[in-house]
Amino acid sequence: MRHKLWLLALAAAPALAADDLAVGKALFVNGAVPACAVCHTLKDAGTTGEVGPVLDELKPSADRVAAALRNGVGLMPSYKDSLTDTQIRAIARYVASVSGQ
């Protein structure tokens, strides 16, 4: 039963267009202030930040990334006042997609 529910959820999930990923990547690299790239390592983005976790190893879900962006985590600030919800979702989907989530 669990396997069938997972397949249904996968089929219902909208596919990420290349443009969606490009927007998320651009925001990750230099669109957010401070830029995510300053602190986080993410191979696809070509970043080698040393403050935050290595996202390729953490493999966070889009929900986890969005929550961190909205609320902040540890030393990471909240971006809820500087990024729109659409921008937060774009970054979250990009990170989850390219980190292997």
C-alpha positions as a Python dict, from the first residue, in 0.01 Angstrom:
ca = {
    (1, 'M'): (0, 0, 0),
    (2, 'R'): (278, 246, 91),
    (3, 'H'): (446, 180, -245),
    (4, 'K'): (123, 260, -434),
    (5, 'L'): (78, 586, -242),
    (6, 'W'): (435, 687, -321),
    (7, 'L'): (381, 617, -692),
    (8, 'L'): (61, 822, -691),
    (9, 'A'): (238, 1113, -522),
    (10, 'L'): (524, 1093, -772),
    (11, 'A'): (284, 1092, -1067),
    (12, 'A'): (96, 1391, -927),
    (13, 'A'): (411, 1598, -861),
    (14, 'P'): (475, 1857, -1131),
    (15, 'A'): (797, 1806, -1324),
    (16, 'L'): (1065, 2068, -1277),
    (17, 'A'): (1128, 2259, -1595),
    (18, 'A'): (1482, 2361, -1679),
    (19, 'D'): (1372, 2724, -1638),
    (20, 'D'): (1250, 2653, -1283),
    (21, 'L'): (1587, 2504, -1193),
    (22, 'A'): (1772, 2795, -1354),
    (23, 'V'): (1574, 3046, -1146),
    (24, 'G'): (1639, 2850, -826),
    (25, 'K'): (2008, 2821, -909),
    (26, 'A'): (2043, 3193, -983),
    (27, 'L'): (1875, 3279, -653),
    (28, 'F'): (2096, 3029, -466),
    (29, 'V'): (2419, 3161, -619),
    (30, 'N'): (2362, 3534, -591),
    (31, 'G'): (1993, 3631, -569),
    (32, 'A'): (1944, 3592, -195),
    (33, 'V'): (2118, 3838, 39),
    (34, 'P'): (2335, 3701, 186),
    (35, 'A'): (2374, 3447, -95),
    (36, 'C'): (2322, 3082, -5),
    (37, 'A'): (2647, 3012, -191),
    (38, 'V'): (2848, 3205, 66),
    (39, 'C'): (2782, 2941, 332),
    (40, 'H'): (2675, 2622, 154),
    (41, 'T'): (2859, 2376, -67),
    (42, 'L'): (2648, 2252, -357),
    (43, 'K'): (2823, 2084, -647),
    (44, 'D'): (2570, 2181, -915),
    (45, 'A'): (2600, 2548, -818),
    (46, 'G'): (2981, 2530, -807),
    (47, 'T'): (2984, 2661, -450),
    (48, 'T'): (3219, 2570, -168),
    (49, 'G'): (3084, 2750, 137),
    (50, 'E'): (3223, 2629, 467),
    (51, 'V'): (2975, 2761, 725),
    (52, 'G'): (2654, 2571, 654),
    (53, 'P'): (2608, 2202, 582),
    (54, 'V'): (2720, 2048, 253),
    (55, 'L'): (2386, 2019, 77),
    (56, 'D'): (2503, 1736, -150),
    (57, 'E'): (2557, 1525, 164),
    (58, 'L'): (2250, 1647, 355),
    (59, 'K'): (2015, 1593, 57),
    (60, 'P'): (1737, 1803, 211),
    (61, 'S'): (1380, 1786, 87),
    (62, 'A'): (1226, 2095, -70),
    (63, 'D'): (1005, 2133, 238),
    (64, 'R'): (1309, 2129, 466),
    (65, 'V'): (1492, 2390, 258),
    (66, 'A'): (1183, 2613, 240),
    (67, 'A'): (1136, 2591, 618),
    (68, 'A'): (1501, 2683, 675),
    (69, 'L'): (1472, 2978, 437),
    (70, 'R'): (1154, 3104, 603),
    (71, 'N'): (1254, 3051, 965),
    (72, 'G'): (1634, 3045, 970),
    (73, 'V'): (1836, 2764, 1130),
    (74, 'G'): (2128, 2811, 1370),
    (75, 'L'): (2345, 3086, 1220),
    (76, 'M'): (2139, 3095, 902),
    (77, 'P'): (1910, 3397, 888),
    (78, 'S'): (1545, 3395, 786),
    (79, 'Y'): (1478, 3511, 432),
    (80, 'K'): (1102, 3553, 473),
    (81, 'D'): (1131, 3933, 461),
    (82, 'S'): (1372, 3949, 167),
    (83, 'L'): (1251, 3672, -66),
    (84, 'T'): (901, 3609, -197),
    (85, 'D'): (732, 3276, -135),
    (86, 'T'): (780, 3198, -505),
    (87, 'Q'): (1154, 3264, -475),
    (88, 'I'): (1178, 3051, -160),
    (89, 'R'): (1002, 2764, -338),
    (90, 'A'): (1232, 2801, -640),
    (91, 'I'): (1545, 2775, -427),
    (92, 'A'): (1400, 2487, -226),
    (93, 'R'): (1302, 2288, -534),
    (94, 'Y'): (1640, 2354, -696),
    (95, 'V'): (1841, 2242, -392),
    (96, 'A'): (1628, 1931, -339),
    (97, 'S'): (1648, 1839, -706),
    (98, 'V'): (2022, 1876, -759),
    (99, 'S'): (2129, 1738, -421),
    (100, 'G'): (1965, 1405, -495),
    (101, 'Q'): (1647, 1431, -291),
}
